[in-house]
Amino acid sequence: MHAAYITISIIIVIASILLTLVVLVQNSKGGGLAANFAAGNQTFGVRQTADFLEKLTWGLAATILVLCILATFLVPRKSVHNSQVKDQIERNEAAAGQPELPVGTYPVDGD
């Protein structure tokens, strides 16, 4: 389970870097680096390149979202049974350095 969490975390980082690069390549007005690829303009056209980059952006964003949700279920958790706090509460021990108060009756101001 721990190895799966690490694997998914690495994939999330890679997808995040790719998403950053794809967003930087795009330009909202159809220009930017995507329009400067001469071979891409001749083969696919500027519009098809922009459509591809937009679909890739949404795909990477969806992938990151799904992987993050999946990773929350695979987070390594410590066992509750080994907790020192739980053991201390069950044994009703006083914490180290905690003063013990005397038990008894005390006079009230009116008596």
N, CA and C atoms as an extended XYZ file, in Angstrom:
333
Properties=species:S:1:pos:R:3:atomname:S:1:resname:S:1:resid:I:1 pbc="F F F"
N         0.835       -1.186        0.000 N   MET     1
C         0.000        0.000        0.000 CA  MET     1
C         0.878        1.247        0.000 C   MET     1
N         1.990        1.193        0.688 N   HIS     2
C         2.903        2.336        0.764 CA  HIS     2
C         3.553        2.591       -0.589 C   HIS     2
N         3.897        1.531       -1.322 N   ALA     3
C         4.528        1.683       -2.641 CA  ALA     3
C         3.542        2.273       -3.644 C   ALA     3
N         2.269        1.906       -3.534 N   ALA     4
C         1.255        2.458       -4.435 CA  ALA     4
C         1.096        3.953       -4.217 C   ALA     4
N         1.152        4.379       -2.959 N   TYR     5
C         1.039        5.806       -2.641 CA  TYR     5
C         2.210        6.590       -3.232 C   TYR     5
N         3.410        6.049       -3.119 N   ILE     6
C         4.591        6.723       -3.668 CA  ILE     6
C         4.501        6.784       -5.187 C   ILE     6
N         4.067        5.702       -5.819 N   THR     7
C         3.926        5.674       -7.276 CA  THR     7
C         2.922        6.711       -7.756 C   THR     7
N         1.778        6.780       -7.098 N   ILE     8
C         0.756        7.751       -7.486 CA  ILE     8
C         1.258        9.176       -7.254 C   ILE     8
N         1.998        9.386       -6.179 N   SER     9
C         2.548       10.718       -5.906 CA  SER     9
C         3.517       11.149       -6.999 C   SER     9
N         4.341       10.229       -7.465 N   ILE    10
C         5.293       10.545       -8.539 CA  ILE    10
C         4.539       10.861       -9.832 C   ILE    10
N         3.501       10.098      -10.132 N   ILE    11
C         2.708       10.353      -11.336 CA  ILE    11
C         2.027       11.718      -11.249 C   ILE    11
N         1.556       12.094      -10.063 N   ILE    12
C         0.927       13.409       -9.882 CA  ILE    12
C         1.930       14.521      -10.154 C   ILE    12
N         3.151       14.367       -9.660 N   VAL    13
C         4.183       15.393       -9.888 CA  VAL    13
C         4.505       15.505      -11.377 C   VAL    13
N         4.642       14.380      -12.056 N   ILE    14
C         4.947       14.396      -13.495 CA  ILE    14
C         3.797       15.037      -14.274 C   ILE    14
N         2.561       14.664      -13.942 N   ALA    15
C         1.404       15.245      -14.631 CA  ALA    15
C         1.303       16.746      -14.359 C   ALA    15
N         1.669       17.179      -13.163 N   SER    16
C         1.635       18.603      -12.836 CA  SER    16
C         2.666       19.383      -13.646 C   SER    16
N         3.843       18.816      -13.800 N   ILE    17
C         4.874       19.469      -14.605 CA  ILE    17
C         4.436       19.553      -16.065 C   ILE    17
N         3.877       18.453      -16.589 N   LEU    18
C         3.375       18.460      -17.967 CA  LEU    18
C         2.253       19.480      -18.151 C   LEU    18
N         1.358       19.561      -17.166 N   LEU    19
C         0.267       20.528      -17.250 CA  LEU    19
C         0.807       21.950      -17.273 C   LEU    19
N         1.813       22.222      -16.466 N   THR    20
C         2.430       23.547      -16.454 CA  THR    20
C         3.026       23.885      -17.815 C   THR    20
N         3.736       22.931      -18.399 N   LEU    21
C         4.345       23.171      -19.704 CA  LEU    21
C         3.294       23.377      -20.792 C   LEU    21
N         2.226       22.583      -20.769 N   VAL    22
C         1.174       22.712      -21.786 CA  VAL    22
C         0.479       24.071      -21.661 C   VAL    22
N         0.235       24.517      -20.437 N   VAL    23
C        -0.411       25.813      -20.244 CA  VAL    23
C         0.507       26.940      -20.710 C   VAL    23
N         1.797       26.821      -20.460 N   LEU    24
C         2.728       27.860      -20.903 CA  LEU    24
C         2.845       27.914      -22.422 C   LEU    24
N         2.664       26.793      -23.096 N   VAL    25
C         2.754       26.755      -24.550 CA  VAL    25
C         1.546       27.443      -25.178 C   VAL    25
N         0.408       27.389      -24.496 N   GLN    26
C        -0.823       27.943      -25.054 CA  GLN    26
C        -0.840       29.469      -24.965 C   GLN    26
N        -1.661       30.053      -25.839 N   ASN    27
C        -1.964       31.468      -25.768 CA  ASN    27
C        -3.462       31.579      -25.978 C   ASN    27
N        -4.129       32.346      -25.167 N   SER    28
C        -5.587       32.404      -25.227 CA  SER    28
C        -6.111       32.964      -26.544 C   SER    28
N        -5.298       33.686      -27.292 N   LYS    29
C        -5.748       34.274      -28.553 CA  LYS    29
C        -5.348       33.417      -29.755 C   LYS    29
N        -4.896       32.199      -29.526 N   GLY    30
C        -4.547       31.322      -30.628 CA  GLY    30
C        -3.116       31.483      -31.106 C   GLY    30
N        -2.350       32.338      -30.484 N   GLY    31
C        -0.957       32.532      -30.874 CA  GLY    31
C        -0.048       31.758      -29.956 C   GLY    31
N         1.019       32.345      -29.553 N   GLY    32
C         1.945       31.722      -28.621 CA  GLY    32
C         2.838       30.714      -29.304 C   GLY    32
N         3.433       29.863      -28.528 N   LEU    33
C         4.372       28.890      -29.068 CA  LEU    33
C         3.696       27.882      -29.983 C   LEU    33
N         2.434       27.564      -29.722 N   ALA    34
C         1.731       26.581      -30.543 CA  ALA    34
C         1.609       27.053      -31.986 C   ALA    34
N         1.445       28.343      -32.207 N   ALA    35
C         1.290       28.870      -33.559 CA  ALA    35
C         2.626       28.986      -34.281 C   ALA    35
N         3.732       28.887      -33.565 N   ASN    36
C         5.052       29.077      -34.166 CA  ASN    36
C         5.666       27.787      -34.697 C   ASN    36
N         5.019       26.648      -34.489 N   PHE    37
C         5.545       25.398      -35.015 CA  PHE    37
C         5.193       25.303      -36.495 C   PHE    37
N         6.176       25.448      -37.365 N   ALA    38
C         5.922       25.470      -38.815 CA  ALA    38
C         5.360       24.140      -39.294 C   ALA    38
N         5.935       23.040      -38.842 N   ALA    39
C         5.449       21.728      -39.277 CA  ALA    39
C         4.041       21.486      -38.764 C   ALA    39
N         3.764       21.919      -37.559 N   GLY    40
C         2.426       21.761      -37.001 CA  GLY    40
C         1.397       22.562      -37.767 C   GLY    40
N         1.769       23.746      -38.213 N   ASN    41
C         0.839       24.574      -38.979 CA  ASN    41
C         0.536       23.957      -40.331 C   ASN    41
N         1.514       23.348      -40.952 N   GLN    42
C         1.306       22.778      -42.278 CA  GLN    42
C         0.520       21.472      -42.198 C   GLN    42
N         0.814       20.669      -41.192 N   THR    43
C         0.187       19.354      -41.103 CA  THR    43
C        -1.181       19.433      -40.437 C   THR    43
N        -1.243       20.040      -39.269 N   PHE    44
C        -2.467       20.028      -38.480 CA  PHE    44
C        -3.248       21.336      -38.568 C   PHE    44
N        -2.565       22.413      -38.760 N   GLY    45
C        -3.208       23.714      -38.709 CA  GLY    45
C        -3.169       24.264      -37.309 C   GLY    45
N        -3.264       25.570      -37.203 N   VAL    46
C        -3.180       26.225      -35.892 CA  VAL    46
C        -4.366       25.841      -35.025 C   VAL    46
N        -5.538       25.796      -35.612 N   ARG    47
C        -6.734       25.505      -34.822 CA  ARG    47
C        -6.695       24.098      -34.245 C   ARG    47
N        -6.247       23.128      -35.038 N   GLN    48
C        -6.182       21.753      -34.539 CA  GLN    48
C        -5.130       21.620      -33.452 C   GLN    48
N        -4.038       22.370      -33.570 N   THR    49
C        -3.012       22.337      -32.527 CA  THR    49
C        -3.563       22.927      -31.240 C   THR    49
N        -4.294       24.031      -31.355 N   ALA    50
C        -4.892       24.658      -30.170 CA  ALA    50
C        -5.931       23.735      -29.542 C   ALA    50
N        -6.726       23.058      -30.379 N   ASP    51
C        -7.712       22.107      -29.847 CA  ASP    51
C        -7.027       20.960      -29.116 C   ASP    51
N        -5.951       20.458      -29.698 N   PHE    52
C        -5.208       19.370      -29.053 CA  PHE    52
C        -4.651       19.808      -27.708 C   PHE    52
N        -4.080       21.006      -27.657 N   LEU    53
C        -3.508       21.503      -26.397 CA  LEU    53
C        -4.596       21.736      -25.351 C   LEU    53
N        -5.761       22.183      -25.788 N   GLU    54
C        -6.852       22.393      -24.844 CA  GLU    54
C        -7.340       21.053      -24.285 C   GLU    54
N        -7.488       20.061      -25.149 N   LYS    55
C        -7.913       18.729      -24.687 CA  LYS    55
C        -6.866       18.111      -23.767 C   LYS    55
N        -5.607       18.322      -24.102 N   LEU    56
C        -4.523       17.812      -23.253 CA  LEU    56
C        -4.538       18.489      -21.884 C   LEU    56
N        -4.813       19.793      -21.865 N   THR    57
C        -4.892       20.527      -20.597 CA  THR    57
C        -5.993       19.963      -19.713 C   THR    57
N        -7.189       19.793      -20.280 N   TRP    58
C        -8.298       19.251      -19.498 CA  TRP    58
C        -8.038       17.808      -19.074 C   TRP    58
N        -7.425       17.037      -19.945 N   GLY    59
C        -7.110       15.653      -19.606 CA  GLY    59
C        -6.120       15.544      -18.464 C   GLY    59
N        -5.074       16.359      -18.513 N   LEU    60
C        -4.087       16.342      -17.424 CA  LEU    60
C        -4.698       16.838      -16.117 C   LEU    60
N        -5.540       17.874      -16.194 N   ALA    61
C        -6.188       18.384      -14.979 CA  ALA    61
C        -7.091       17.317      -14.358 C   ALA    61
N        -7.848       16.622      -15.197 N   ALA    62
C        -8.728       15.558      -14.693 CA  ALA    62
C        -7.912       14.405      -14.109 C   ALA    62
N        -6.804       14.077      -14.769 N   THR    63
C        -5.930       13.010      -14.268 CA  THR    63
C        -5.374       13.356      -12.893 C   THR    63
N        -4.915       14.590      -12.735 N   ILE    64
C        -4.368       15.020      -11.440 CA  ILE    64
C        -5.453       14.967      -10.370 C   ILE    64
N        -6.661       15.420      -10.696 N   LEU    65
C        -7.761       15.395       -9.735 CA  LEU    65
C        -8.079       13.972       -9.281 C   LEU    65
N        -8.208       13.056      -10.228 N   VAL    66
C        -8.532       11.666       -9.899 CA  VAL    66
C        -7.412       11.020       -9.077 C   VAL    66
N        -6.162       11.277       -9.474 N   LEU    67
C        -5.038       10.692       -8.742 CA  LEU    67
C        -4.925       11.251       -7.326 C   LEU    67
N        -5.234       12.527       -7.148 N   CYS    68
C        -5.199       13.105       -5.799 CA  CYS    68
C        -6.261       12.488       -4.902 C   CYS    68
N        -7.443       12.272       -5.450 N   ILE    69
C        -8.504       11.626       -4.667 CA  ILE    69
C        -8.121       10.188       -4.339 C   ILE    69
N        -7.554        9.488       -5.310 N   LEU    70
C        -7.110        8.115       -5.076 CA  LEU    70
C        -5.986        8.066       -4.033 C   LEU    70
N        -5.098        9.029       -4.077 N   ALA    71
C        -3.974        9.052       -3.137 CA  ALA    71
C        -4.436        9.250       -1.693 C   ALA    71
N        -5.555        9.956       -1.498 N   THR    72
C        -6.038       10.150       -0.127 CA  THR    72
C        -6.457        8.837        0.519 C   THR    72
N        -6.891        7.877       -0.307 N   PHE    73
C        -7.270        6.576        0.247 CA  PHE    73
C        -6.055        5.686        0.503 C   PHE    73
N        -4.920        6.028       -0.090 N   LEU    74
C        -3.722        5.205        0.052 CA  LEU    74
C        -2.680        5.807        0.993 C   LEU    74
N        -3.024        6.899        1.666 N   VAL    75
C        -2.077        7.547        2.576 CA  VAL    75
C        -1.731        6.574        3.697 C   VAL    75
N        -0.426        6.349        3.927 N   PRO    76
C        -0.047        5.457        5.034 CA  PRO    76
C        -0.445        6.080        6.372 C   PRO    76
N        -1.131        5.309        7.167 N   ARG    77
C        -1.572        5.800        8.475 CA  ARG    77
C        -0.929        4.969        9.577 C   ARG    77
N        -0.674        5.631       10.694 N   LYS    78
C        -0.141        4.909       11.851 CA  LYS    78
C        -1.266        4.137       12.514 C   LYS    78
N        -0.918        3.023       13.067 N   SER    79
C        -1.907        2.206       13.741 CA  SER    79
C        -2.343        2.878       15.036 C   SER    79
N        -3.640        2.901       15.281 N   VAL    80
C        -4.175        3.525       16.488 CA  VAL    80
C        -3.807        2.701       17.711 C   VAL    80
N        -3.621        1.408       17.527 N   HIS    81
C        -3.345        0.535       18.661 CA  HIS    81
C        -1.959        0.789       19.245 C   HIS    81
N        -1.040        1.330       18.507 N   ASN    82
C         0.307        1.585       18.996 CA  ASN    82
C         0.471        2.979       19.564 C   ASN    82
N        -0.584        3.723       19.668 N   SER    83
C        -0.509        5.096       20.134 CA  SER    83
C        -0.216        5.131       21.630 C   SER    83
N         0.770        5.919       21.998 N   GLN    84
C         1.123        6.064       23.410 CA  GLN    84
C         0.014        6.793       24.159 C   GLN    84
N        -0.627        7.732       23.489 N   VAL    85
C        -1.699        8.489       24.136 CA  VAL    85
C        -2.856        7.566       24.485 C   VAL    85
N        -3.218        6.688       23.551 N   LYS    86
C        -4.325        5.772       23.807 CA  LYS    86
C        -3.974        4.819       24.951 C   LYS    86
N        -2.745        4.322       24.962 N   ASP    87
C        -2.321        3.431       26.041 CA  ASP    87
C        -2.373        4.144       27.387 C   ASP    87
N        -1.942        5.400       27.417 N   GLN    88
C        -1.925        6.171       28.661 CA  GLN    88
C        -3.342        6.414       29.163 C   GLN    88
N        -4.263        6.706       28.263 N   ILE    89
C        -5.650        6.938       28.664 CA  ILE    89
C        -6.267        5.652       29.191 C   ILE    89
N        -5.973        4.532       28.545 N   GLU    90
C        -6.536        3.265       28.996 CA  GLU    90
C        -6.008        2.863       30.363 C   GLU    90
N        -4.769        3.186       30.668 N   ARG    91
C        -4.182        2.842       31.963 CA  ARG    91
C        -4.431        3.910       33.009 C   ARG    91
N        -5.000        5.052       32.606 N   ASN    92
C        -5.297        6.151       33.528 CA  ASN    92
C        -4.078        6.601       34.314 C   ASN    92
N        -2.953        6.672       33.636 N   GLU    93
C        -1.736        7.130       34.289 CA  GLU    93
C        -1.635        8.637       34.205 C   GLU    93
N        -1.034        9.224       35.210 N   ALA    94
C        -0.783       10.657       35.170 CA  ALA    94
C         0.402       10.907       34.240 C   ALA    94
N         0.328       11.969       33.490 N   ALA    95
C         1.420       12.309       32.578 CA  ALA    95
C         2.636       12.721       33.392 C   ALA    95
N         3.813       12.503       32.844 N   ALA    96
C         5.047       12.847       33.548 CA  ALA    96
C         5.074       14.351       33.809 C   ALA    96
N         5.345       14.719       35.045 N   GLY    97
C         5.432       16.124       35.403 CA  GLY    97
C         4.099       16.739       35.771 C   GLY    97
N         3.037       15.967       35.705 N   GLN    98
C         1.716       16.496       36.055 CA  GLN    98
C         1.499       16.305       37.550 C   GLN    98
N         1.200       17.378       38.261 N   PRO    99
C         1.012       17.231       39.715 CA  PRO    99
C        -0.302       16.507       40.008 C   PRO    99
N        -0.264       15.719       41.064 N   GLU   100
C        -1.482       15.043       41.493 CA  GLU   100
C        -2.138       15.902       42.565 C   GLU   100
N        -3.415       16.170       42.393 N   LEU   101
C        -4.137       17.013       43.330 CA  LEU   101
C        -4.634       16.167       44.498 C   LEU   101
N        -4.578       16.741       45.684 N   PRO   102
C        -5.075       15.990       46.853 CA  PRO   102
C        -6.599       15.847       46.784 C   PRO   102
N        -7.056       14.716       47.261 N   VAL   103
C        -8.487       14.449       47.251 CA  VAL   103
C        -9.003       14.674       48.657 C   VAL   103
N       -10.097       15.399       48.792 N   GLY   104
C       -10.682       15.650       50.111 CA  GLY   104
C       -11.698       16.756       50.017 C   GLY   104
N       -12.236       17.119       51.185 N   THR   105
C       -13.216       18.196       51.218 CA  THR   105
C       -12.521       19.460       51.663 C   THR   105
N       -12.970       20.545       51.110 N   TYR   106
C       -12.390       21.857       51.425 CA  TYR   106
C       -13.494       22.747       51.983 C   TYR   106
N       -13.158       23.586       52.917 N   PRO   107
C       -14.209       24.465       53.491 CA  PRO   107
C       -14.680       25.481       52.450 C   PRO   107
N       -15.946       25.752       52.499 N   VAL   108
C       -16.534       26.755       51.613 CA  VAL   108
C       -16.487       28.077       52.364 C   VAL   108
N       -16.450       29.202       51.674 N   ASP   109
C       -16.264       30.514       52.314 CA  ASP   109
C       -17.322       30.835       53.351 C   ASP   109
N       -18.467       30.306       53.305 N   GLY   110
C       -19.511       30.663       54.261 CA  GLY   110
C       -19.476       29.845       55.530 C   GLY   110
N       -18.626       28.810       55.664 N   ASP   111
C       -18.659       27.905       56.814 CA  ASP   111
C       -17.739       28.314       57.894 C   ASP   111
